Amino acid sequence: MADVIDLDRLPCTDHQGCRVVDGHRFRRCLTYRDESVTTAQAVGLTDVVWTVTVATQQGGAELLTSAATTNWAITGIYVEDAAAGQFAVNIAEGDVALLGIGQHWYTVHAAFPADHTQLPALARTILQGRLVVTA
């Protein structure tokens, strides 16, 4: 996994932004870990309810909203390995084209179930940042 999200530093904000070419898919792979313990451990992602939103700007009008997906061809959060805390933000080619060229703001929200061993009933934005679509 390319990036790590630390449980104690939420939400993780990407101010530099991610770039994607218009009409191509956007995929960002991450690992969610708890680094507050002596030995960092993955945050389990079983039964987490996901939402990914892309807006015109931070707090702006929503252009796209999606949930979890098990298909790389569909926009959403793709959990690659729930036990290892690995997931990907996936925005399909057609949805990138619908967003249009320019700067946008993406947000990933996770709602953990009440019986989650590490984060019971936590609902929180865990990742946010700029998404720049270029020609």
Secondary structure, 3 states (H helix, E strand, C coil): CCEEEECCCCCEEEEEEEEEECCCCEEEEEEEEECCCCCCEECCCCCCEEEEEEECCCCCCEEEEECEECCCCCCEEEEEECCCCEEEEEECHHHHHHHCCEEEEEEEEEECCCCCCCCCCCEEEEEEEEEEEEC
